[in-house]
Amino acid sequence: MGDPRRDAGAATFAARRGGAGGDASSLVRRIGQGDEDAMAEFYREHGRVVLAQVLLVTGERVLAEEIVQDTMLAVWRGAGSFRGESSARSWVIAIARRQTRDRLRGRRLRVVDDAFLADQPGSGPGPEAMALDRAELAEVMGAIRELAPAHREVLGLAFGSGLSLPEVAGVLEIPVGTVKSRLSAARTALNRILDEKGQNR
């Protein structure tokens, strides 16, 4: 049995080129009208990316699968209120993030640790680009698994889910500038881990 966070990372970063696919807004409208086939198609298009993102935060496959099921139930119940002001993918990931936060409330794990991120300033090119050029994907994913949950979350959203920075900001409910700061901190932390492992040459 594999490491669930490794599975999540591979799925998330493999989804970079996948995009949201199809006319997702039309799917959501059909779901809002009770169309079960549309719900199944929506799940096929977005379920894997949502699971990968939740796994990056929780690190627990069973819990992540439960959260995805809760998320899809929320999509089924709430599709009628979707107004198309964001992409369907950013909408479902935002729902999943709220579901994750609710499930983790009271646990020691925190979805976003701003104080920690604030102490991790960084600049320069992101190590994810350098590492992907110079190391095997598995080695990079191993380093990502060692990051704090907040770092894994922002990297997953920005580079794995196919969301734009404004969409990431919408999911996290923060300004775009703060997203950039968090990404910089996550890149610095990732670069440090890769340096320690001798992967940045």
N, C-alpha and C positions, 0 to 999 in steps of 0.2 A: 504493500500500500504506500503510495507516494505522500510526500509532504503537502498538505492542503494549500499552504501558502505558495509553494512552488507551482502547484497546479494552477492556482489563481493567477500568479504572475505570468505564466506562459500563456494562459487564455487571454489575459488582459492585453499583454503586449502584442499577441498575435492579432488582436482585434483592431490594431491601429489603422490598418488599411481597410477594415471591413465597413466602416461608416454605419449609418443608421439604416440604410437600405429601403427601397420602395417608397410608397406614399404613406408614411407612418401616420400622418394626421388623419388620412382617410380611414386607416385601420382603427384608430382610436375612436373616430366617430361611429364606425360600425360596432365597435365594442360597446359604446354607449347606448346603442340600440338593441343590445342583447345578442349580438352575433357571436356565437361560440367559435366558429371557424376563424373569425378575425382575431379572437383572443388567442387561439392556438398559433396563428401566424405571427402575432405580436410576440408571443413567448419564444418562438423559434428565432425571430430576428434580434431580440434583446436579452433573452434569458441568460445566455452564456456570459455576455459582457457584464450584466448586473451581478451574476454570481461571482465572477472574477473580482469585481470591485468590492463586494461585501467580504469575500475571502481575504482580500488584502488588508482589510480593517480588522476582522475578527480572528483570522488564522484558524478557525474551526469549521471544518466542512459541514458537519451536521447542522450546526447553528446557522451557518450561511445559507444552507439549502432551505431551512425553515424560514429565514428572513426573506428569501426570494419568493417562497410560496405566499407569505404574508403580503409581500409587495405586489405580486400578481393579483391577489385577491383585492387589494386596494385599487389596482388599475381597473379591474372588472367593475368594482362598485363606484369608482370615481370618474370613469371615462366620460360620462355625460357632462362633467364640469370642465373638461379640458377645452381651453379656448384657443390653443395654437399659438400662444405668445412665446413659447419656447419650442425647441424640437422635442419630438416624442421621446428620444433617447435621454435628453437632459431631464425631462419631466419624470421618467421612470427611475432614473438614477437618483434624483432628488427624493422621490418617495422611498426608495431603498435606503437612502442615507438616514431618513427620519426613522424608518423601521429599525435600522441598526442601532441608532442612538437610543431609541426607546428600549430595545432589548438589552443594551449594555448599561443602561442607567443603573447606578448602584454598584456596578462592578468597578474594579480598579482600572480597567482599560478605558482610556479616554479617546474618543474619535479624533478630536483636534486639541492639541496642546500648544496654545499660542505662546505661553511663557517659554516653553522649551524652544520653539521655533525662533522666537525673538532673540535668543542667545546664540543663534547659529547663522550669523551673516555670511553671505558668500557672493562672489562675483566671478566673471569669466565664463568661458564656454562650459556647458553642462557635461558632466562625465558620461551621461548616458550615450551621447553621440560618440565620444572617444572610445568608450568601452565596447560599444557594439562593433566598432571598426577593428578593435585590437584584441578582443577576448571573445570566447564562446558565449552565446546567449545564456547558457546554464550558469556560467560563472557570474554574469551580471545579475541574473535572477537570484542567485544565492546571496549576493550583496544586498539586493533590495529587500530580501526576507529579513535581513538583520536591522533594517531601519525601524525607527519608531512608527507606530500606527499612523500618526498624522502625516509623516513623510510618505509612507506607502500610499496613503489615500490621495494626496495631491498629485503624486507622480502617476498613479493609476488613472485619475480623472483627466489629467492633462495630456498624457501620452498613450494611454491604453484604451480609453473609452471612445475616442473619436470626437470629443467635445472641443469646441473652441474655448479660448480663455474667458470670454464673456459668459459662455455657458457654464464653465467650471465655477465662475464667480456666482452665478445664479444658484447652482447646486449647493455651494458652500455658504450662500447668503452673506457674501463679503464683497468688497470692491475688487475690481480687476487688479489694482495696484497691490492689494494684499495677497492675491493669488500669486502674483509675480514674486513677492517677497518670500512666500512659503515655498515656492518652487526653487528659489535661490538657496534657501536653507536646506531643502531636501537634496539638492544637487551637491551642496557642500558636504553634507553628511555622507552621501553615496560616494563622492570622490574620496573622502577620508577612508572609508571602508575598503574601497578598491586599492588605494595606495598601500594600506596595511597588508592587503593580500598580494601585493605586487602585480596587480592587474593594469594599473596605469603606468605605461612605459613611454 
